Amino acid sequence: MNDLENHNLFPLYLPIENSWSLFYIATKNIQIGEELSIDYGEAFWKNKMKLARRSTDPIEGSHI
């Protein structure tokens, strides 16, 4: 599943039997063979960049 601004799925989290379940709801008709996509949102990319910087930092990336 890819991140696209013009996404065709919306993630929906629902509590079911004391556990969270993830469902994807179509935001438009999806054609056979069409790529499935969601909008990860800005927070996802900001956090991903922070983690990437940490893993390349010799002090923060060490696991000692």
N, CA, C and O atoms as a Maestro MAE file, in Angstrom:
{
 s_m_m2io_version
 :::
 2.0.0
}

f_m_ct {
 s_m_title
 :::
 protein
 m_atom[256] {
  # First column is atom index #
  i_m_mmod_type
  r_m_x_coord
  r_m_y_coord
  r_m_z_coord
  i_m_residue_number
  s_m_chain_name
  s_m_pdb_residue_name
  s_m_pdb_atom_name
  i_m_atomic_number
  :::
  1 25 0.849 -1.160 0.000 1 A "MET " " N  " 7
  2 3 0.000 0.000 0.000 1 A "MET " " CA " 6
  3 2 0.903 1.234 0.000 1 A "MET " " C  " 6
  4 15 1.848 1.321 0.784 1 A "MET " " O  " 8
  5 25 0.611 2.162 -0.865 2 A "ASN " " N  " 7
  6 3 1.444 3.345 -1.019 2 A "ASN " " CA " 6
  7 2 0.768 4.598 -0.485 2 A "ASN " " C  " 6
  8 15 -0.449 4.656 -0.311 2 A "ASN " " O  " 8
  9 25 1.611 5.607 -0.228 3 A "ASP " " N  " 7
  10 3 1.144 6.903 0.254 3 A "ASP " " CA " 6
  11 2 0.941 7.823 -0.934 3 A "ASP " " C  " 6
  12 15 1.900 8.158 -1.629 3 A "ASP " " O  " 8
  13 25 -0.276 8.230 -1.173 4 A "LEU " " N  " 7
  14 3 -0.586 9.158 -2.255 4 A "LEU " " CA " 6
  15 2 -1.566 10.203 -1.747 4 A "LEU " " C  " 6
  16 15 -2.433 9.911 -0.922 4 A "LEU " " O  " 8
  17 25 -1.417 11.431 -2.252 5 A "GLU " " N  " 7
  18 3 -2.376 12.467 -1.860 5 A "GLU " " CA " 6
  19 2 -3.772 12.126 -2.373 5 A "GLU " " C  " 6
  20 15 -4.767 12.353 -1.683 5 A "GLU " " O  " 8
  21 25 -3.839 11.588 -3.569 6 A "ASN " " N  " 7
  22 3 -5.130 11.219 -4.158 6 A "ASN " " CA " 6
  23 2 -5.413 9.746 -3.847 6 A "ASN " " C  " 6
  24 15 -5.514 8.910 -4.745 6 A "ASN " " O  " 8
  25 25 -5.538 9.454 -2.541 7 A "HIS " " N  " 7
  26 3 -5.688 8.078 -2.080 7 A "HIS " " CA " 6
  27 2 -7.085 7.532 -2.369 7 A "HIS " " C  " 6
  28 15 -8.035 8.284 -2.590 7 A "HIS " " O  " 8
  29 25 -7.181 6.189 -2.360 8 A "ASN " " N  " 7
  30 3 -8.480 5.562 -2.593 8 A "ASN " " CA " 6
  31 2 -8.949 4.723 -1.405 8 A "ASN " " C  " 6
  32 15 -9.989 4.067 -1.474 8 A "ASN " " O  " 8
  33 25 -8.177 4.747 -0.314 9 A "LEU " " N  " 7
  34 3 -8.574 4.042 0.908 9 A "LEU " " CA " 6
  35 2 -8.400 4.953 2.119 9 A "LEU " " C  " 6
  36 15 -7.552 5.845 2.128 9 A "LEU " " O  " 8
  37 25 -9.216 4.709 3.133 10 A "PHE " " N  " 7
  38 3 -9.152 5.446 4.384 10 A "PHE " " CA " 6
  39 2 -9.025 4.427 5.508 10 A "PHE " " C  " 6
  40 15 -9.870 3.538 5.613 10 A "PHE " " O  " 8
  41 25 -7.989 4.523 6.363 11 A "PRO " " N  " 7
  42 3 -7.853 3.556 7.457 11 A "PRO " " CA " 6
  43 2 -8.834 3.871 8.594 11 A "PRO " " C  " 6
  44 15 -9.024 5.030 8.960 11 A "PRO " " O  " 8
  45 25 -9.437 2.842 9.132 12 A "LEU " " N  " 7
  46 3 -10.393 2.999 10.226 12 A "LEU " " CA " 6
  47 2 -10.045 1.991 11.318 12 A "LEU " " C  " 6
  48 15 -10.052 0.783 11.079 12 A "LEU " " O  " 8
  49 25 -9.742 2.490 12.513 13 A "TYR " " N  " 7
  50 3 -9.429 1.634 13.661 13 A "TYR " " CA " 6
  51 2 -10.677 1.499 14.518 13 A "TYR " " C  " 6
  52 15 -11.305 2.495 14.878 13 A "TYR " " O  " 8
  53 25 -11.029 0.265 14.840 14 A "LEU " " N  " 7
  54 3 -12.205 0.002 15.674 14 A "LEU " " CA " 6
  55 2 -11.859 -1.003 16.768 14 A "LEU " " C  " 6
  56 15 -11.140 -1.971 16.523 14 A "LEU " " O  " 8
  57 25 -12.379 -0.767 17.988 15 A "PRO " " N  " 7
  58 3 -12.166 -1.758 19.048 15 A "PRO " " CA " 6
  59 2 -13.136 -2.931 18.871 15 A "PRO " " C  " 6
  60 15 -14.351 -2.742 18.805 15 A "PRO " " O  " 8
  61 25 -12.585 -4.129 18.797 16 A "ILE " " N  " 7
  62 3 -13.400 -5.334 18.661 16 A "ILE " " CA " 6
  63 2 -12.868 -6.363 19.652 16 A "ILE " " C  " 6
  64 15 -11.696 -6.738 19.599 16 A "ILE " " O  " 8
  65 25 -13.722 -6.812 20.546 17 A "GLU " " N  " 7
  66 3 -13.367 -7.815 21.550 17 A "GLU " " CA " 6
  67 2 -12.064 -7.467 22.270 17 A "GLU " " C  " 6
  68 15 -11.128 -8.267 22.281 17 A "GLU " " O  " 8
  69 25 -12.000 -6.285 22.866 18 A "ASN " " N  " 7
  70 3 -10.868 -5.816 23.675 18 A "ASN " " CA " 6
  71 2 -9.551 -5.694 22.903 18 A "ASN " " C  " 6
  72 15 -8.474 -5.776 23.493 18 A "ASN " " O  " 8
  73 25 -9.639 -5.501 21.597 19 A "SER " " N  " 7
  74 3 -8.449 -5.339 20.773 19 A "SER " " CA " 6
  75 2 -8.773 -4.374 19.630 19 A "SER " " C  " 6
  76 15 -9.916 -4.297 19.179 19 A "SER " " O  " 8
  77 25 -7.765 -3.646 19.172 20 A "TRP " " N  " 7
  78 3 -7.979 -2.725 18.059 20 A "TRP " " CA " 6
  79 2 -7.821 -3.467 16.744 20 A "TRP " " C  " 6
  80 15 -6.879 -4.241 16.567 20 A "TRP " " O  " 8
  81 25 -8.750 -3.229 15.817 21 A "SER " " N  " 7
  82 3 -8.698 -3.825 14.484 21 A "SER " " CA " 6
  83 2 -8.627 -2.707 13.458 21 A "SER " " C  " 6
  84 15 -9.220 -1.643 13.639 21 A "SER " " O  " 8
  85 25 -7.896 -2.957 12.378 22 A "LEU " " N  " 7
  86 3 -7.728 -1.978 11.310 22 A "LEU " " CA " 6
  87 2 -8.526 -2.422 10.091 22 A "LEU " " C  " 6
  88 15 -8.402 -3.552 9.621 22 A "LEU " " O  " 8
  89 25 -9.347 -1.500 9.592 23 A "PHE " " N  " 7
  90 3 -10.125 -1.733 8.382 23 A "PHE " " CA " 6
  91 2 -9.774 -0.650 7.378 23 A "PHE " " C  " 6
  92 15 -9.437 0.471 7.760 23 A "PHE " " O  " 8
  93 25 -9.850 -0.975 6.111 24 A "TYR " " N  " 7
  94 3 -9.643 0.022 5.062 24 A "TYR " " CA " 6
  95 2 -10.960 0.224 4.338 24 A "TYR " " C  " 6
  96 15 -11.568 -0.726 3.846 24 A "TYR " " O  " 8
  97 25 -11.394 1.479 4.281 25 A "ILE " " N  " 7
  98 3 -12.655 1.840 3.637 25 A "ILE " " CA " 6
  99 2 -12.329 2.526 2.319 25 A "ILE " " C  " 6
  100 15 -11.524 3.456 2.287 25 A "ILE " " O  " 8
  101 25 -12.943 2.078 1.239 26 A "ALA " " N  " 7
  102 3 -12.726 2.694 -0.072 26 A "ALA " " CA " 6
  103 2 -13.351 4.088 -0.096 26 A "ALA " " C  " 6
  104 15 -14.492 4.276 0.325 26 A "ALA " " O  " 8
  105 25 -12.586 5.065 -0.596 27 A "THR " " N  " 7
  106 3 -13.089 6.432 -0.711 27 A "THR " " CA " 6
  107 2 -13.639 6.698 -2.106 27 A "THR " " C  " 6
  108 15 -14.209 7.758 -2.363 27 A "THR " " O  " 8
  109 25 -13.467 5.729 -3.009 28 A "LYS " " N  " 7
  110 3 -14.006 5.820 -4.367 28 A "LYS " " CA " 6
  111 2 -14.032 4.410 -4.944 28 A "LYS " " C  " 6
  112 15 -13.482 3.487 -4.344 28 A "LYS " " O  " 8
  113 25 -14.657 4.235 -6.091 29 A "ASN " " N  " 7
  114 3 -14.642 2.925 -6.740 29 A "ASN " " CA " 6
  115 2 -13.211 2.610 -7.162 29 A "ASN " " C  " 6
  116 15 -12.513 3.466 -7.706 29 A "ASN " " O  " 8
  117 25 -12.784 1.382 -6.910 30 A "ILE " " N  " 7
  118 3 -11.431 0.953 -7.233 30 A "ILE " " CA " 6
  119 2 -11.520 -0.047 -8.371 30 A "ILE " " C  " 6
  120 15 -12.209 -1.063 -8.277 30 A "ILE " " O  " 8
  121 25 -10.812 0.256 -9.444 31 A "GLN " " N  " 7
  122 3 -10.832 -0.588 -10.627 31 A "GLN " " CA " 6
  123 2 -9.909 -1.792 -10.452 31 A "GLN " " C  " 6
  124 15 -8.951 -1.736 -9.681 31 A "GLN " " O  " 8
  125 25 -10.193 -2.869 -11.160 32 A "ILE " " N  " 7
  126 3 -9.337 -4.049 -11.143 32 A "ILE " " CA " 6
  127 2 -7.946 -3.629 -11.613 32 A "ILE " " C  " 6
  128 15 -7.796 -2.979 -12.648 32 A "ILE " " O  " 8
  129 25 -6.939 -4.011 -10.841 33 A "GLY " " N  " 7
  130 3 -5.562 -3.692 -11.186 33 A "GLY " " CA " 6
  131 2 -5.094 -2.333 -10.683 33 A "GLY " " C  " 6
  132 15 -3.909 -2.018 -10.789 33 A "GLY " " O  " 8
  133 25 -6.002 -1.516 -10.135 34 A "GLU " " N  " 7
  134 3 -5.615 -0.195 -9.616 34 A "GLU " " CA " 6
  135 2 -4.840 -0.347 -8.316 34 A "GLU " " C  " 6
  136 15 -5.176 -1.187 -7.481 34 A "GLU " " O  " 8
  137 25 -3.811 0.457 -8.146 35 A "GLU " " N  " 7
  138 3 -2.996 0.433 -6.942 35 A "GLU " " CA " 6
  139 2 -3.804 0.925 -5.738 35 A "GLU " " C  " 6
  140 15 -4.549 1.899 -5.843 35 A "GLU " " O  " 8
  141 25 -3.654 0.250 -4.594 36 A "LEU " " N  " 7
  142 3 -4.304 0.683 -3.365 36 A "LEU " " CA " 6
  143 2 -3.408 1.701 -2.674 36 A "LEU " " C  " 6
  144 15 -2.194 1.514 -2.590 36 A "LEU " " O  " 8
  145 25 -4.015 2.787 -2.176 37 A "SER " " N  " 7
  146 3 -3.205 3.840 -1.554 37 A "SER " " CA " 6
  147 2 -3.974 4.507 -0.424 37 A "SER " " C  " 6
  148 15 -5.202 4.580 -0.430 37 A "SER " " O  " 8
  149 25 -3.197 4.995 0.554 38 A "ILE " " N  " 7
  150 3 -3.755 5.769 1.658 38 A "ILE " " CA " 6
  151 2 -2.889 7.010 1.834 38 A "ILE " " C  " 6
  152 15 -1.784 7.081 1.296 38 A "ILE " " O  " 8
  153 25 -3.383 7.973 2.576 39 A "ASP " " N  " 7
  154 3 -2.611 9.164 2.915 39 A "ASP " " CA " 6
  155 2 -2.014 8.920 4.290 39 A "ASP " " C  " 6
  156 15 -2.746 8.878 5.279 39 A "ASP " " O  " 8
  157 25 -0.688 8.758 4.373 40 A "TYR " " N  " 7
  158 3 -0.031 8.499 5.655 40 A "TYR " " CA " 6
  159 2 -0.097 9.713 6.576 40 A "TYR " " C  " 6
  160 15 -0.029 9.567 7.796 40 A "TYR " " O  " 8
  161 25 -0.227 10.896 6.011 41 A "GLY " " N  " 7
  162 3 -0.288 12.118 6.809 41 A "GLY " " CA " 6
  163 2 1.094 12.700 7.073 41 A "GLY " " C  " 6
  164 15 2.100 11.998 6.969 41 A "GLY " " O  " 8
  165 25 1.139 13.962 7.408 42 A "GLU " " N  " 7
  166 3 2.401 14.661 7.640 42 A "GLU " " CA " 6
  167 2 3.172 14.097 8.835 42 A "GLU " " C  " 6
  168 15 4.399 14.017 8.793 42 A "GLU " " O  " 8
  169 25 2.469 13.707 9.897 43 A "ALA " " N  " 7
  170 3 3.133 13.213 11.108 43 A "ALA " " CA " 6
  171 2 3.968 11.975 10.799 43 A "ALA " " C  " 6
  172 15 5.044 11.807 11.373 43 A "ALA " " O  " 8
  173 25 3.505 11.114 9.917 44 A "PHE " " N  " 7
  174 3 4.246 9.907 9.557 44 A "PHE " " CA " 6
  175 2 5.611 10.267 8.994 44 A "PHE " " C  " 6
  176 15 6.626 9.704 9.403 44 A "PHE " " O  " 8
  177 25 5.632 11.211 8.052 45 A "TRP " " N  " 7
  178 3 6.884 11.569 7.393 45 A "TRP " " CA " 6
  179 2 7.820 12.320 8.333 45 A "TRP " " C  " 6
  180 15 9.035 12.139 8.267 45 A "TRP " " O  " 8
  181 25 7.272 13.159 9.205 46 A "LYS " " N  " 7
  182 3 8.119 13.860 10.170 46 A "LYS " " CA " 6
  183 2 8.796 12.860 11.104 46 A "LYS " " C  " 6
  184 15 9.996 12.968 11.360 46 A "LYS " " O  " 8
  185 25 8.038 11.885 11.616 47 A "ASN " " N  " 7
  186 3 8.598 10.872 12.521 47 A "ASN " " CA " 6
  187 2 9.581 9.962 11.797 47 A "ASN " " C  " 6
  188 15 10.594 9.563 12.370 47 A "ASN " " O  " 8
  189 25 9.291 9.633 10.548 48 A "LYS " " N  " 7
  190 3 10.194 8.782 9.777 48 A "LYS " " CA " 6
  191 2 11.546 9.471 9.592 48 A "LYS " " C  " 6
  192 15 12.588 8.825 9.701 48 A "LYS " " O  " 8
  193 25 11.534 10.767 9.315 49 A "MET " " N  " 7
  194 3 12.779 11.505 9.135 49 A "MET " " CA " 6
  195 2 13.567 11.575 10.447 49 A "MET " " C  " 6
  196 15 14.793 11.467 10.435 49 A "MET " " O  " 8
  197 25 12.876 11.754 11.576 50 A "LYS " " N  " 7
  198 3 13.549 11.776 12.879 50 A "LYS " " CA " 6
  199 2 14.239 10.442 13.144 50 A "LYS " " C  " 6
  200 15 15.382 10.413 13.598 50 A "LYS " " O  " 8
  201 25 13.555 9.345 12.866 51 A "LEU " " N  " 7
  202 3 14.130 8.015 13.086 51 A "LEU " " CA " 6
  203 2 15.321 7.774 12.166 51 A "LEU " " C  " 6
  204 15 16.311 7.168 12.576 51 A "LEU " " O  " 8
  205 25 15.229 8.240 10.937 52 A "ALA " " N  " 7
  206 3 16.334 8.065 9.991 52 A "ALA " " CA " 6
  207 2 17.567 8.826 10.465 52 A "ALA " " C  " 6
  208 15 18.686 8.320 10.373 52 A "ALA " " O  " 8
  209 25 17.363 10.041 10.971 53 A "ARG " " N  " 7
  210 3 18.495 10.830 11.474 53 A "ARG " " CA " 6
  211 2 19.119 10.147 12.689 53 A "ARG " " C  " 6
  212 15 20.343 10.128 12.826 53 A "ARG " " O  " 8
  213 25 18.307 9.595 13.557 54 A "ARG " " N  " 7
  214 3 18.829 8.914 14.749 54 A "ARG " " CA " 6
  215 2 19.655 7.698 14.375 54 A "ARG " " C  " 6
  216 15 20.692 7.444 14.989 54 A "ARG " " O  " 8
  217 25 19.216 6.944 13.381 55 A "SER " " N  " 7
  218 3 19.928 5.716 13.030 55 A "SER " " CA " 6
  219 2 21.276 6.009 12.389 55 A "SER " " C  " 6
  220 15 22.146 5.138 12.377 55 A "SER " " O  " 8
  221 25 21.475 7.217 11.853 56 A "THR " " N  " 7
  222 3 22.768 7.561 11.258 56 A "THR " " CA " 6
  223 2 23.640 8.357 12.223 56 A "THR " " C  " 6
  224 15 24.814 8.589 11.937 56 A "THR " " O  " 8
  225 25 23.089 8.777 13.356 57 A "ASP " " N  " 7
  226 3 23.855 9.504 14.367 57 A "ASP " " CA " 6
  227 2 24.670 8.487 15.156 57 A "ASP " " C  " 6
  228 15 24.094 7.560 15.726 57 A "ASP " " O  " 8
  229 25 26.026 8.634 15.207 58 A "PRO " " N  " 7
  230 3 26.841 7.620 15.882 58 A "PRO " " CA " 6
  231 2 26.520 7.447 17.360 58 A "PRO " " C  " 6
  232 15 26.712 6.360 17.905 58 A "PRO " " O  " 8
  233 25 26.038 8.487 18.014 59 A "ILE " " N  " 7
  234 3 25.726 8.392 19.445 59 A "ILE " " CA " 6
  235 2 24.327 7.864 19.647 59 A "ILE " " C  " 6
  236 15 24.126 6.904 20.392 59 A "ILE " " O  " 8
  237 25 23.331 8.494 18.978 60 A "GLU " " N  " 7
  238 3 21.943 8.070 19.155 60 A "GLU " " CA " 6
  239 2 21.683 6.712 18.520 60 A "GLU " " C  " 6
  240 15 20.834 5.962 19.001 60 A "GLU " " O  " 8
  241 25 22.402 6.379 17.439 61 A "GLY " " N  " 7
  242 3 22.165 5.114 16.738 61 A "GLY " " CA " 6
  243 2 22.821 3.914 17.380 61 A "GLY " " C  " 6
  244 15 22.559 2.777 16.987 61 A "GLY " " O  " 8
  245 25 23.680 4.154 18.376 62 A "SER " " N  " 7
  246 3 24.362 3.015 19.009 62 A "SER " " CA " 6
  247 2 23.422 2.327 19.990 62 A "SER " " C  " 6
  248 15 22.536 2.949 20.575 62 A "SER " " O  " 8
  249 25 23.639 1.043 20.149 63 A "HIS " " N  " 7
  250 3 22.789 0.237 21.045 63 A "HIS " " CA " 6
  251 2 23.620 -0.333 22.180 63 A "HIS " " C  " 6
  252 15 23.464 -1.499 22.545 63 A "HIS " " O  " 8
  253 25 24.488 0.471 22.729 64 A "ILE " " N  " 7
  254 3 25.375 0.003 23.809 64 A "ILE " " CA " 6
  255 2 24.694 0.213 25.148 64 A "ILE " " C  " 6
  256 15 25.265 -0.112 26.189 64 A "ILE " " O  " 8
  :::
 }
 m_bond[255] {
  # First column is bond index #
  i_m_from
  i_m_to
  i_m_order
  :::
  1 1 2 1
  2 2 3 1
  3 3 4 2
  4 3 5 1
  5 5 6 1
  6 6 7 1
  7 7 8 2
  8 7 9 1
  9 9 10 1
  10 10 11 1
  11 11 12 2
  12 11 13 1
  13 13 14 1
  14 14 15 1
  15 15 16 2
  16 15 17 1
  17 17 18 1
  18 18 19 1
  19 19 20 2
  20 19 21 1
  21 21 22 1
  22 22 23 1
  23 23 24 2
  24 23 25 1
  25 25 26 1
  26 26 27 1
  27 27 28 2
  28 27 29 1
  29 29 30 1
  30 30 31 1
  31 31 32 2
  32 31 33 1
  33 33 34 1
  34 34 35 1
  35 35 36 2
  36 35 37 1
  37 37 38 1
  38 38 39 1
  39 39 40 2
  40 39 41 1
  41 41 42 1
  42 42 43 1
  43 43 44 2
  44 43 45 1
  45 45 46 1
  46 46 47 1
  47 47 48 2
  48 47 49 1
  49 49 50 1
  50 50 51 1
  51 51 52 2
  52 51 53 1
  53 53 54 1
  54 54 55 1
  55 55 56 2
  56 55 57 1
  57 57 58 1
  58 58 59 1
  59 59 60 2
  60 59 61 1
  61 61 62 1
  62 62 63 1
  63 63 64 2
  64 63 65 1
  65 65 66 1
  66 66 67 1
  67 67 68 2
  68 67 69 1
  69 69 70 1
  70 70 71 1
  71 71 72 2
  72 71 73 1
  73 73 74 1
  74 74 75 1
  75 75 76 2
  76 75 77 1
  77 77 78 1
  78 78 79 1
  79 79 80 2
  80 79 81 1
  81 81 82 1
  82 82 83 1
  83 83 84 2
  84 83 85 1
  85 85 86 1
  86 86 87 1
  87 87 88 2
  88 87 89 1
  89 89 90 1
  90 90 91 1
  91 91 92 2
  92 91 93 1
  93 93 94 1
  94 94 95 1
  95 95 96 2
  96 95 97 1
  97 97 98 1
  98 98 99 1
  99 99 100 2
  100 99 101 1
  101 101 102 1
  102 102 103 1
  103 103 104 2
  104 103 105 1
  105 105 106 1
  106 106 107 1
  107 107 108 2
  108 107 109 1
  109 109 110 1
  110 110 111 1
  111 111 112 2
  112 111 113 1
  113 113 114 1
  114 114 115 1
  115 115 116 2
  116 115 117 1
  117 117 118 1
  118 118 119 1
  119 119 120 2
  120 119 121 1
  121 121 122 1
  122 122 123 1
  123 123 124 2
  124 123 125 1
  125 125 126 1
  126 126 127 1
  127 127 128 2
  128 127 129 1
  129 129 130 1
  130 130 131 1
  131 131 132 2
  132 131 133 1
  133 133 134 1
  134 134 135 1
  135 135 136 2
  136 135 137 1
  137 137 138 1
  138 138 139 1
  139 139 140 2
  140 139 141 1
  141 141 142 1
  142 142 143 1
  143 143 144 2
  144 143 145 1
  145 145 146 1
  146 146 147 1
  147 147 148 2
  148 147 149 1
  149 149 150 1
  150 150 151 1
  151 151 152 2
  152 151 153 1
  153 153 154 1
  154 154 155 1
  155 155 156 2
  156 155 157 1
  157 157 158 1
  158 158 159 1
  159 159 160 2
  160 159 161 1
  161 161 162 1
  162 162 163 1
  163 163 164 2
  164 163 165 1
  165 165 166 1
  166 166 167 1
  167 167 168 2
  168 167 169 1
  169 169 170 1
  170 170 171 1
  171 171 172 2
  172 171 173 1
  173 173 174 1
  174 174 175 1
  175 175 176 2
  176 175 177 1
  177 177 178 1
  178 178 179 1
  179 179 180 2
  180 179 181 1
  181 181 182 1
  182 182 183 1
  183 183 184 2
  184 183 185 1
  185 185 186 1
  186 186 187 1
  187 187 188 2
  188 187 189 1
  189 189 190 1
  190 190 191 1
  191 191 192 2
  192 191 193 1
  193 193 194 1
  194 194 195 1
  195 195 196 2
  196 195 197 1
  197 197 198 1
  198 198 199 1
  199 199 200 2
  200 199 201 1
  201 201 202 1
  202 202 203 1
  203 203 204 2
  204 203 205 1
  205 205 206 1
  206 206 207 1
  207 207 208 2
  208 207 209 1
  209 209 210 1
  210 210 211 1
  211 211 212 2
  212 211 213 1
  213 213 214 1
  214 214 215 1
  215 215 216 2
  216 215 217 1
  217 217 218 1
  218 218 219 1
  219 219 220 2
  220 219 221 1
  221 221 222 1
  222 222 223 1
  223 223 224 2
  224 223 225 1
  225 225 226 1
  226 226 227 1
  227 227 228 2
  228 227 229 1
  229 229 230 1
  230 230 231 1
  231 231 232 2
  232 231 233 1
  233 233 234 1
  234 234 235 1
  235 235 236 2
  236 235 237 1
  237 237 238 1
  238 238 239 1
  239 239 240 2
  240 239 241 1
  241 241 242 1
  242 242 243 1
  243 243 244 2
  244 243 245 1
  245 245 246 1
  246 246 247 1
  247 247 248 2
  248 247 249 1
  249 249 250 1
  250 250 251 1
  251 251 252 2
  252 251 253 1
  253 253 254 1
  254 254 255 1
  255 255 256 2
  :::
 }
}
